[in-house]
Amino acid sequence: MAKSDLIKTAIAFLDWEEPWTFASVVLNQLSDDSGDRAIFERIWAEACRSDNWQQADIAKCCDACDSWLKRGFSWLPEEARAQFVRAASYQWK
């Protein structure tokens, strides 16, 4: 997979009325290549790390998550990172 496919797929997710579907929708739209899924799973695991979501203030949690994603996946543009952060925030509500 080209990283651009993952980026486009993450950014294309718009069903925020059902945010819990983010991971499955994005994974379903990626190819069946195990490398594709592995990259997504690494990003998703980092976004959902409990360390990111320990603050009482959700904005601080989102900032922590974004910061970790920016460091670990510097190639991931801001718009795609924001999608992962938003989806992960719903996992911790």
PyMOL commands that set and color helices and strands:
alter all, ss='L'
color gray80, all
select helices_A, chain A and resi 3-12+19-29+34-47+50-53+58-72+78-91
alter helices_A, ss='H'
color red, helices_A
deselect
rebuild
show_as cartoon
